[in-house]
Amino acid sequence: MKATGAVDAVDVVALGESMVTFLPTRPGRLADVPSFDRAIGGAESNVACALAADGHAVRWVSRVGADGFGDHLLETVAAYGVDVSCVDRDPGRPTGVYFRTAGDRATDAHEVAYYRAGSAASAMSAATVDLTAVRAGRVLHLSGITAALSDGCRGLLRELTASAGERPPVVSFDVNYRAGLWAESDGAEVLLELARRADIVFVGEDEAELAWGVTGGPSAVRELLPEPAVLVVKQGAAGATAFVPAAARSGPAARFPAPLTGRHSLRSSGAAGGFPSGAGTLPAPTNVPTPVPAPTAGTLEPAPTVGIVATVGAGDAFAAGFLSGVLRGLPLRRTLRLGHLFAAAALTTPADLAPPPGRDTTDRLTALDAGAWGRLRLGPGWTEAGAAEQEERTP
């Protein structure tokens, strides 16, 4: 097991692979596009960059090659204010890269070509990653993509989500099911196992059906995943439904959740599990299996209308916004709205990674009444110009 000594505590640690992304300069098949613009893309680093841009202390833990692309990744992620001091350089393995066409990934016409087999990040394991640095955060954010990279990566995620032994305070897990990354047939089972061991889980309604055959909406997903204290089911343009302990949703002092202070866990030894209703610290980890929470109704928060440029990176941005709300102790509906606004920033740009809107803007928009929120229209450039003018033009 690798260790580098004492490290500073941060709000969020994000662990996973990031790649250099080549975006076409014009629409068309990869065979026809003459040139590409360079960017970066990676589920966990996207979350890290968005959270750091929003003012949180964030560390990204990964491995990159000792090559120019690795230099570019480290410089770009660090420019967002992310701590990259625990990213290892591997002289024997390359940094992953990929190329994609300008279309939406959801269409059959879209092409993406990955060159990540044998990448430096695929060599991550409990023996090659500084686990002290990984656990030195109030929240550890992981993704199912990492579990698909190698047996070592899969073992690392299992160790970090284990209920016994040392465990990060709060484990956030984005299922991020990518069927093409799983050569073997057990990918869906691995992701279900990891999701059941996490504290906060993000999953799309569509990917829950694709991976696990779940139909019947968010409540059916919750039936499959009763263990996480917080389950967020993303429903595309319809919005997102969050399932949280009842105490976090009711009463004049209810906050979602109580602010995360120190190294504490969302897990609880109480019968219902999860969040207290008021401010304060969360219970220390008990290192015992999490009790299944009592059934609760989900809270649906609609998404604003967005002029979509590309859907790439929107799920990562939503997770970052939601975690920002959790870290700030915002009420549940405002936390969900913050996720929607971060996602809207990504949806209205062509790249995988988009800076989130400023906190003044998000504070104002998340506090709108239901009617004004429902009339909100966000198009390309809204994060730079602010949303006030778009609100005024909304009929």
GUMAR-707900 format. One line per 4 residues: their letters; for each residue x, z, y of N, C-alpha, C. Coordinates in steps of 0.1 Angstrom, whole numbers, m for minus. Layout:
a> X:Z:Y:X:Z:Y:X:Z:Y ~ ...
//
This chain:
mkat> 9:0:m12:0:0:0:9:0:12 ~ 6:m9:21:14:m10:33:10:0:44 ~ 19:6:51:16:16:61:27:14:72 ~ 22:15:85:32:14:96:32:26:104
gavd> 26:37:100:27:50:107:14:51:116 ~ 16:60:126:4:63:135:0:51:143 ~ m13:50:144:m19:39:153:m30:45:162 ~ m32:39:173:m42:44:182:m56:41:176
avdv> m65:50:179:m79:49:175:m86:39:185 ~ m95:31:180:m102:21:188:m117:22:185 ~ m125:15:193:m140:15:190:m143:7:177 ~ m137:m5:176:m140:m14:165:m127:m20:159
valg> m126:m20:146:m116:m28:139:m123:m39:132 ~ m119:m51:133:m124:m63:126:m113:m68:117 ~ m116:m70:105:m107:m75:95:m112:m88:89 ~ m103:m98:89:m107:m111:83:m99:m122:88
esmv> m100:m134:82:m93:m146:86:m98:m153:98 ~ m88:m157:106:m92:m167:117:m84:m179:115 ~ m89:m190:119:m82:m203:117:m82:m211:130 ~ m73:m220:131:m72:m229:142:m83:m240:139
tflp> m91:m243:149:m102:m252:148:m100:m264:156 ~ m102:m276:150:m101:m288:158:m115:m294:160 ~ m118:m295:173:m132:m300:176:m130:m315:181 ~ m139:m323:177:m138:m338:181:m141:m340:195
trpg> m134:m349:201:m136:m352:215:m148:m361:218 ~ m154:m366:207:m166:m374:208:m173:m374:195 ~ m187:m377:195:m194:m376:182:m189:m387:173 ~ m192:m385:160:m189:m395:150:m183:m389:137
rlad> m181:m397:127:m175:m392:115:m161:m388:117 ~ m156:m379:109:m142:m375:110:m133:m387:109 ~ m137:m397:100:m128:m409:99:m127:m417:111 ~ m137:m415:120:m137:m424:132:m133:m417:145
vpsf> m132:m403:145:m129:m396:157:m114:m398:160 ~ m110:m402:171:m96:m405:174:m88:m393:178 ~ m94:m382:183:m86:m371:188:m95:m358:188 ~ m89:m347:188:m95:m334:187:m90:m324:197
drai> m98:m315:202:m94:m304:210:m92:m292:201 ~ m82:m284:204:m78:m272:196:m85:m260:201 ~ m91:m252:192:m97:m239:195:m94:m230:184 ~ m101:m219:183:m99:m210:172:m113:m206:166
ggae> m114:m202:154:m126:m198:148:m124:m189:136 ~ m132:m179:135:m131:m169:124:m142:m158:127 ~ m150:m155:117:m161:m147:119:m157:m133:125 ~ m147:m127:119:m144:m113:124:m136:m114:137
snva> m127:m124:139:m121:m124:152:m130:m128:163 ~ m141:m136:160:m151:m139:170:m158:m126:175 ~ m161:m118:165:m167:m105:169:m158:m97:177 ~ m145:m96:173:m135:m88:180:m134:m93:194
cala> m133:m106:196:m131:m111:210:m143:m109:219 ~ m155:m111:213:m167:m108:221:m168:m93:225 ~ m165:m84:216:m166:m70:219:m155:m66:229 ~ m143:m71:228:m133:m68:238:m136:m73:251
adgh> m142:m86:252:m146:m91:265:m157:m83:271 ~ m164:m76:263:m175:m67:268:m170:m53:272 ~ m157:m51:270:m152:m38:275:m149:m28:264 ~ m150:m32:252:m147:m22:241:m132:m23:236
avrw> m127:m12:231:m113:m12:226:m114:m17:211 ~ m108:m29:208:m109:m36:195:m96:m39:190 ~ m95:m38:177:m83:m42:169:m87:m53:159 ~ m79:m63:158:m81:m73:148:m70:m72:138
vsrv> m73:m71:125:m63:m69:114:m65:m82:105 ~ m53:m88:103:m53:m100:95:m39:m104:91 ~ m38:m116:86:m25:m122:83:m25:m137:88 ~ m14:m141:94:m13:m155:98:1:m160:94
gadg> 3:m173:94:16:m178:90:26:m176:102 ~ 38:m177:98:49:m177:108:51:m191:113 ~ 41:m196:119:41:m210:124:35:m211:138 ~ 35:m223:143:29:m224:157:14:m222:158
fgdh> 7:m225:147:m7:m222:147:m10:m207:147 ~ m1:m200:140:m2:m185:140:0:m180:154 ~ 10:m185:161:13:m181:175:1:m183:183 ~ m5:m195:182:m17:m198:190:m29:m189:187
llet> m31:m185:175:m42:m176:172:m39:m162:178 ~ m27:m157:176:m24:m144:182:m25:m144:197 ~ m20:m154:203:m20:m155:218:m35:m156:223 ~ m43:m164:216:m57:m166:221:m65:m153:219
vaay> m64:m147:207:m72:m135:205:m67:m124:214 ~ m54:m122:216:m49:m112:225:m54:m114:239 ~ m56:m127:243:m60:m129:257:m74:m124:260 ~ m82:m121:250:m95:m115:252:m94:m100:253
gvdv> m82:m94:251:m80:m80:252:m80:m73:239 ~ m79:m81:228:m79:m75:214:m65:m71:211 ~ m64:m59:204:m51:m55:199:m48:m63:186 ~ m37:m70:186:m33:m78:175:m20:m73:169
scvd> m16:m61:172:m3:m56:167:m3:m54:152 ~ m14:m53:146:m15:m51:131:m18:m64:124 ~ m16:m75:130:m17:m88:123:m3:m91:118 ~ m2:m93:105:11:m96:98:14:m111:99
rdpg> 27:m115:100:31:m129:99:37:m131:85 ~ 33:m141:79:37:m145:65:46:m157:65 ~ 59:m156:63:67:m168:63:65:m178:52 ~ 58:m173:41:57:m182:30:43:m188:28
rptg> 34:m185:37:20:m191:37:16:m196:50 ~ 8:m206:51:5:m212:64:m8:m205:70 ~ m9:m207:83:m22:m204:90:m32:m214:86 ~ m44:m209:83:m55:m219:80:m60:m227:92
vyfr> m64:m239:89:m70:m248:99:m82:m255:94 ~ m91:m259:103:m102:m268:99:m106:m277:110 ~ m112:m288:105:m117:m299:114:m132:m300:112 ~ m139:m302:123:m154:m304:121:m159:m315:131
tagd> m170:m321:127:m176:m331:136:m184:m324:147 ~ m189:m331:156:m196:m325:168:m210:m321:165 ~ m216:m325:153:m229:m322:150:m231:m308:146 ~ m244:m305:144:m248:m291:140:m244:m289:125
ratd> m239:m278:122:m235:m276:108:m247:m276:98 ~ m259:m274:104:m271:m273:96:m276:m287:91 ~ m271:m297:97:m275:m311:93:m267:m317:83 ~ m273:m326:75:m265:m332:64:m254:m341:70
ahev> m256:m346:82:m246:m355:88:m233:m348:92 ~ m234:m335:92:m222:m327:97:m211:m327:87 ~ m199:m328:92:m187:m327:83:m178:m316:87 ~ m172:m309:78:m162:m299:80:m152:m300:69
ayyr> m139:m300:73:m128:m301:64:m119:m289:66 ~ m119:m280:56:m111:m268:56:m98:m270:49 ~ m87:m265:56:m74:m264:50:m69:m250:50 ~ m75:m242:41:m73:m227:41:m68:m222:27
agsa> m68:m231:17:m64:m226:4:m49:m222:4 ~ m47:m210:m1:m33:m205:0:m28:m200:13 ~ m38:m198:22:m34:m193:36:m28:m179:36 ~ m22:m176:47:m17:m162:48:m27:m152:47
asam> m39:m154:53:m50:m145:52:m55:m143:38 ~ m54:m153:29:m59:m151:16:m51:m142:8 ~ m39:m138:13:m30:m129:6:m33:m114:10 ~ m43:m112:18:m47:m98:22:m51:m90:10
saat> m47:m78:9:m51:m69:m2:m48:m55:2 ~ m51:m45:m6:m48:m31:m2:m34:m29:m2 ~ m26:m37:m8:m11:m36:m8:m4:m43:4 ~ m11:m52:11:m5:m60:21:m11:m57:35
vdlt> m21:m48:36:m27:m45:48:m25:m30:52 ~ m23:m27:64:m21:m13:69:m35:m7:69 ~ m38:1:58:m51:7:57:m53:18:68 ~ m42:24:72:m44:34:83:m49:27:96
avra> m44:16:99:m48:9:111:m62:4:109 ~ m66:0:97:m79:m5:95:m90:6:96 ~ m86:18:92:m96:29:93:m96:36:106 ~ m88:32:115:m86:40:128:m96:34:138
grvl> m108:33:135:m119:28:144:m132:35:142 ~ m140:35:152:m153:41:150:m162:33:142 ~ m160:20:142:m167:10:134:m157:1:128 ~ m158:m2:115:m150:m13:108:m160:m24:105
hlsg> m157:m36:110:m165:m48:108:m159:m57:98 ~ m167:m60:88:m162:m69:77:m172:m80:75 ~ m168:m90:67:m177:m102:65:m175:m106:50 ~ m186:m112:45:m186:m117:31:m176:m129:30
itaa> m172:m136:41:m163:m147:40:m149:m141:34 ~ m145:m130:39:m132:m124:34:m133:m122:19 ~ m144:m117:14:m145:m115:m1:m143:m127:m9 ~ m146:m139:m3:m145:m151:m10:m131:m157:m11
lsdg> m122:m152:m3:m109:m159:m1:m100:m157:m13 ~ m100:m145:m20:m91:m143:m31:m96:m130:m38 ~ m90:m128:m50:m93:m115:m57:m87:m104:m49 ~ m76:m105:m43:m70:m95:m35:m79:m91:m23
crgl> m84:m101:m16:m93:m98:m5:m106:m91:m10 ~ m111:m96:m21:m123:m89:m27:m120:m75:m30 ~ m109:m72:m36:m105:m58:m39:m103:m50:m27 ~ m98:m56:m17:m96:m48:m4:m110:m44:2
lrel> m120:m53:2:m133:m50:7:m140:m39:m2 ~ m138:m40:m14:m143:m30:m23:m137:m16:m20 ~ m124:m16:m18:m118:m3:m15:m123:3:m2 ~ m124:m6:8:m129:m1:22:m143:3:22
tasa> m151:m2:13:m165:2:12:m169:12:1 ~ m159:17:m6:m161:26:m17:m167:39:m11 ~ m176:45:m19:m181:58:m14:m172:70:m17 ~ m163:68:m27:m154:79:m30:m140:76:m22
gerp> m133:87:m20:m120:86:m13:m121:84:2 ~ m110:81:8:m110:79:23:m118:66:26 ~ m126:67:36:m135:56:40:m136:55:55 ~ m137:43:60:m139:42:75:m152:49:79
pvvs> m153:54:91:m165:61:96:m177:53:94 ~ m178:41:100:m190:33:99:m186:19:95 ~ m192:14:84:m188:1:79:m200:m9:83 ~ m196:m19:91:m205:m30:95:m202:m42:86
fdvn> m212:m48:80:m210:m59:71:m219:m71:74 ~ m214:m82:77:m221:m94:79:m220:m102:66 ~ m232:m105:60:m231:m111:46:m225:m125:47 ~ m228:m133:57:m221:m146:59:m219:m154:46
yrag> m230:m156:39:m229:m163:26:m225:m178:28 ~ m214:m182:22:m210:m196:23:m208:m201:9 ~ m218:m208:3:m218:m212:m11:m205:m220:m14 ~ m200:m228:m5:m189:m236:m8:m176:m229:m10
lwae> m175:m216:m5:m163:m208:m7:m162:m201:m20 ~ m173:m201:m27:m174:m193:m40:m173:m203:m51 ~ m161:m204:m57:m159:m212:m69:m166:m207:m81 ~ m166:m194:m83:m173:m188:m94:m188:m185:m90
sdga> m195:m182:m100:m210:m180:m98:m214:m167:m94 ~ m204:m157:m92:m208:m143:m89:m208:m140:m75 ~ m206:m150:m66:m205:m147:m52:m217:m140:m46 ~ m229:m143:m50:m241:m137:m45:m241:m122:m50
evll> m237:m120:m62:m237:m106:m67:m226:m97:m60 ~ m215:m103:m57:m204:m96:m50:m209:m92:m36 ~ m216:m101:m29:m221:m99:m16:m232:m88:m16 ~ m240:m88:m26:m250:m78:m27:m244:m64:m29
elar> m234:m64:m38:m227:m51:m40:m221:m46:m27 ~ m214:m54:m19:m208:m50:m7:m218:m46:3 ~ m229:m53:4:m239:m50:14:m245:m36:11 ~ m247:m33:m1:m253:m21:m5:m244:m9:m2
radi> m231:m11:0:m222:m1:2:m219:1:17 ~ m225:m7:25:m222:m7:40:m232:2:47 ~ m229:5:60:m238:13:68:m247:4:77 ~ m241:m6:82:m249:m16:91:m247:m30:84
vfvg> m258:m36:81:m257:m49:75:m265:m60:83 ~ m258:m71:84:m265:m83:91:m266:m94:80 ~ m278:m100:80:m281:m111:70:m292:m119:76 ~ m290:m132:74:m300:m142:79:m311:m142:68
edea> m324:m144:73:m335:m145:63:m333:m157:54 ~ m327:m168:60:m325:m180:52:m314:m178:42 ~ m303:m171:46:m292:m169:36:m296:m159:25 ~ m305:m150:28:m309:m140:18:m317:m148:7
elaw> m325:m158:11:m332:m166:2:m322:m175:m6 ~ m312:m181:1:m303:m189:m6:m294:m182:m16 ~ m289:m170:m12:m280:m162:m20:m287:m155:m31 ~ m298:m149:m28:m305:m139:m37:m319:m143:m41
gvtg> m324:m154:m36:m337:m159:m40:m348:m150:m34 ~ m345:m143:m23:m355:m134:m17:m364:m142:m8 ~ m377:m141:m10:m387:m147:m2:m397:m136:2 ~ m405:m138:13:m414:m128:17:m410:m121:30
gpsa> m400:m126:37:m397:m121:50:m388:m109:50 ~ m385:m103:62:m376:m92:63:m379:m80:54 ~ m392:m77:52:m395:m66:44:m390:m67:30 ~ m391:m80:25:m386:m82:11:m371:m81:11
vrel> m364:m84:21:m349:m82:22:m346:m67:22 ~ m354:m60:29:m352:m45:29:m354:m39:16 ~ m364:m44:8:m366:m39:m5:m354:m41:m14 ~ m347:m53:m12:m335:m55:m20:m324:m47:m15
lpep> m323:m44:m2:m312:m36:4:m318:m23:11 ~ m322:m13:3:m326:m1:9:m315:9:13 ~ m303:6:8:m292:16:10:m286:16:24 ~ m284:5:30:m277:6:44:m286:14:54
avlv> m280:22:62:m288:30:72:m294:20:82 ~ m288:9:85:m293:m1:94:m292:m15:87 ~ m303:m22:87:m304:m35:82:m310:m44:93 ~ m302:m55:96:m307:m64:106:m309:m78:99
vkqg> m322:m82:99:m325:m95:93:m327:m105:104 ~ m318:m115:105:m319:m125:116:m328:m136:112 ~ m337:m140:121:m348:m150:118:m347:m162:127 ~ m335:m166:131:m334:m178:139:m341:m177:152
aaga> m348:m187:156:m355:m188:169:m366:m177:170 ~ m370:m172:159:m381:m162:160:m376:m148:164 ~ m363:m146:162:m357:m133:167:m350:m126:155 ~ m351:m113:155:m344:m105:145:m352:m92:143
tafv> m352:m88:130:m359:m75:126:m349:m65:122 ~ m350:m53:127:m341:m42:124:m348:m31:117 ~ m342:m27:106:m347:m15:99:m338:m4:101 ~ m343:7:106:m335:19:109:m343:31:105
paaa> m337:43:103:m344:55:100:m355:58:111 ~ m366:63:107:m377:65:116:m373:74:128 ~ m365:84:126:m361:93:137:m354:85:149 ~ m348:74:146:m341:66:156:m351:57:164
rsgp> m364:57:160:m373:48:167:m384:55:174 ~ m385:68:173:m396:75:179:m392:87:187 ~ m401:92:195:m398:104:203:m392:101:216 ~ m394:109:226:m389:106:240:m374:107:240
aarf> m367:114:231:m353:115:232:m346:106:222 ~ m354:97:215:m348:88:205:m338:79:211 ~ m327:77:205:m317:68:209:m312:61:196 ~ m308:48:198:m303:41:186:m289:36:188
papl> m280:42:179:m282:55:173:m277:65:183 ~ m275:78:180:m268:87:189:m254:81:191 ~ m248:82:203:m235:76:205:m225:80:195 ~ m217:70:190:m207:72:180:m195:79:187
tgrh> m193:91:184:m181:99:190:m172:104:180 ~ m160:100:180:m150:105:170:m152:97:157 ~ m146:102:147:m146:96:134:m158:101:126 ~ m169:95:128:m181:100:121:m188:89:113
slrs> m197:92:105:m204:82:97:m219:82:99 ~ m225:70:98:m239:69:99:m246:75:86 ~ m238:77:76:m244:82:63:m247:96:64 ~ m257:100:58:m262:114:59:m266:119:45
sgaa> m265:132:44:m269:139:31:m284:142:31 ~ m291:139:43:m305:141:43:m313:131:35 ~ m326:134:32:m334:126:23:m336:112:29 ~ m338:112:43:m340:99:49:m328:91:52
ggfp> m316:98:53:m304:92:57:m304:87:71 ~ m292:84:77:m291:77:89:m289:85:101 ~ m297:81:112:m294:86:125:m302:98:129 ~ m296:107:137:m304:117:144:m312:111:155
sgag> m322:118:160:m330:112:171:m325:114:185 ~ m315:123:187:m311:125:200:m296:122:201 ~ m290:125:213:m276:122:215:m268:133:208 ~ m255:130:206:m246:139:200:m238:132:189
tlpa> m230:139:181:m222:133:172:m229:131:159 ~ m224:122:151:m230:119:138:m223:127:127 ~ m229:130:116:m223:139:106:m210:132:101 ~ m201:141:97:m188:136:91:m191:130:78
ptnv> m182:121:73:m184:114:60:m185:125:49 ~ m194:123:40:m195:132:29:m188:128:16 ~ m184:115:16:m177:109:4:m186:110:m8 ~ m199:109:m6:m208:109:m18:m217:97:m16
ptpv> m223:92:m27:m231:80:m26:m242:83:m16 ~ m245:72:m8:m256:73:2:m270:74:m4 ~ m278:84:0:m291:84:m5:m299:72:0 ~ m308:67:m8:m317:56:m3:m326:61:7
papt> m327:55:19:m336:60:29:m350:58:26 ~ m359:66:31:m373:64:30:m377:51:36 ~ m387:44:31:m392:31:36:m396:33:51 ~ m392:23:59:m396:23:73:m400:9:77
agtl> m408:8:87:m412:m5:91:m401:m11:100 ~ m400:m24:99:m390:m30:107:m394:m33:122 ~ m385:m34:131:m387:m36:145:m383:m51:148 ~ m392:m59:151:m389:m73:154:m388:m75:169
epap> m377:m80:173:m375:m84:187:m373:m99:189 ~ m382:m106:196:m381:m120:197:m368:m124:204 ~ m364:m136:201:m352:m142:208:m357:m150:220 ~ m349:m150:231:m353:m159:242:m352:m173:238
tvgi> m358:m182:246:m357:m196:244:m344:m201:249 ~ m336:m208:240:m323:m212:243:m321:m227:242 ~ m315:m234:251:m311:m248:250:m298:m249:242 ~ m300:m252:229:m289:m251:220:m279:m263:221
vatv> m266:m260:222:m256:m270:221:m250:m271:207 ~ m247:m260:201:m242:m259:187:m245:m245:182 ~ m248:m244:169:m251:m231:164:m239:m224:158 ~ m227:m230:158:m215:m224:153:m212:m211:160
gagd> m210:m201:153:m205:m188:159:m216:m179:165 ~ m229:m184:164:m240:m176:170:m242:m163:162 ~ m241:m164:149:m243:m152:141:m232:m141:144 ~ m220:m146:146:m209:m136:149:m212:m130:163
afaa> m216:m138:172:m219:m133:185:m231:m123:185 ~ m241:m126:177:m252:m116:176:m247:m103:171 ~ m239:m103:160:m233:m91:155:m225:m83:165 ~ m217:m90:173:m209:m84:184:m219:m77:194
gfls> m229:m84:198:m238:m78:208:m245:m66:203 ~ m250:m67:190:m257:m56:184:m247:m44:183 ~ m235:m46:178:m225:m35:177:m222:m29:191 ~ m222:m37:201:m220:m32:215:m231:m22:218
gvlr> m243:m26:215:m254:m17:218:m253:m4:210 ~ m249:m5:198:m247:7:189:m237:16:196 ~ m225:10:199:m215:18:205:m219:25:218 ~ m227:18:226:m232:23:239:m244:33:237
glpl> m249:34:225:m261:43:223:m274:38:230 ~ m275:24:231:m287:19:237:m299:20:227 ~ m311:20:233:m323:20:224:m323:8:215 ~ m331:8:205:m331:m2:195:m335:m16:201
rrtl> m345:m17:208:m349:m30:213:m339:m35:223 ~ m333:m27:231:m322:m32:240:m310:m37:231 ~ m307:m30:221:m296:m33:212:m299:m47:206 ~ m311:m49:201:m314:m62:195:m313:m73:206
rlgh> m318:m70:218:m318:m80:229:m303:m83:232 ~ m295:m73:232:m281:m76:235:m275:m85:225 ~ m279:m84:212:m274:m93:202:m279:m107:205 ~ m292:m108:209:m297:m122:212:m290:m128:224
lfaa> m286:m120:234:m280:m126:246:m265:m130:242 ~ m258:m122:234:m245:m127:230:m246:m140:222 ~ m256:m140:213:m258:m152:205:m262:m164:214 ~ m269:m162:225:m273:m173:234:m261:m178:241
aalt> m251:m170:244:m238:m175:250:m231:m184:240 ~ m231:m181:227:m225:m190:218:m233:m203:215 ~ m246:m201:215:m255:m213:212:m254:m223:223 ~ m250:m219:235:m250:m229:247:m236:m234:250
tpad> m227:m233:240:m213:m238:242:m210:m245:229 ~ m201:m255:229:m198:m263:217:m188:m256:208 ~ m180:m247:213:m169:m240:205:m175:m229:196 ~ m166:m224:187:m170:m213:178:m171:m200:185
lapp> m163:m199:196:m162:m186:203:m165:m188:218 ~ m174:m180:223:m178:m180:237:m178:m166:243 ~ m172:m165:255:m173:m151:261:m187:m147:263 ~ m190:m134:262:m204:m130:264:m207:m129:279
pgrd> m220:m128:282:m223:m127:296:m219:m113:301 ~ m217:m112:314:m213:m99:320:m222:m88:318 ~ m217:m76:318:m226:m64:315:m237:m62:326 ~ m234:m66:338:m245:m65:348:m256:m74:344
ttdr> m253:m86:340:m264:m95:335:m271:m90:323 ~ m264:m85:313:m271:m81:301:m279:m68:303 ~ m273:m59:312:m281:m47:315:m294:m50:321 ~ m294:m60:330:m307:m64:337:m316:m70:327
ltal> m311:m80:319:m320:m87:311:m325:m79:299 ~ m317:m70:294:m322:m62:282:m333:m52:287 ~ m334:m49:300:m343:m40:305:m356:m47:310 ~ m358:m60:308:m370:m67:312:m382:m62:304
daga> m394:m63:311:m405:m60:303:m408:m71:293 ~ m417:m69:284:m419:m78:273:m423:m92:278 ~ m432:m92:288:m436:m105:294:m425:m113:300 ~ m416:m107:308:m405:m113:314:m395:m118:304
wgrl> m393:m109:294:m383:m113:283:m388:m126:276 ~ m401:m126:273:m407:m137:266:m406:m150:274 ~ m405:m149:287:m404:m161:296:m390:m166:298 ~ m381:m158:293:m367:m161:296:m362:m174:290
rlgp> m355:m183:298:m350:m195:293:m335:m196:296 ~ m327:m198:286:m312:m198:288:m307:m212:284 ~ m300:m218:293:m294:m231:290:m279:m231:292 ~ m272:m242:289:m257:m243:291:m253:m239:305
gwte> m243:m230:305:m238:m225:318:m244:m213:323 ~ m254:m207:316:m261:m196:321:m252:m184:322 ~ m242:m182:314:m234:m170:315:m225:m170:328 ~ m221:m183:332:m213:m183:344:m222:m182:357
agaa> m234:m189:357:m242:m189:369:m251:m177:369 ~ m252:m169:358:m261:m158:358:m275:m163:354 ~ m284:m155:349:m297:m159:345:m308:m158:355 ~ m305:m153:367:m315:m151:377:m322:m163:381
eqee> m314:m174:383:m320:m186:388:m329:m192:377 ~ m325:m191:364:m333:m197:353:m346:m189:352 ~ m345:m176:354:m357:m168:354:m367:m173:364 ~ m362:m176:377:m370:m179:388:m377:m193:385
rtp> m370:m202:378:m375:m215:375:m385:m215:363 ~ m386:m204:356:m394:m203:344:m409:m202:349 ~ m418:m211:343:m432:m210:347:m438:m198:342
//
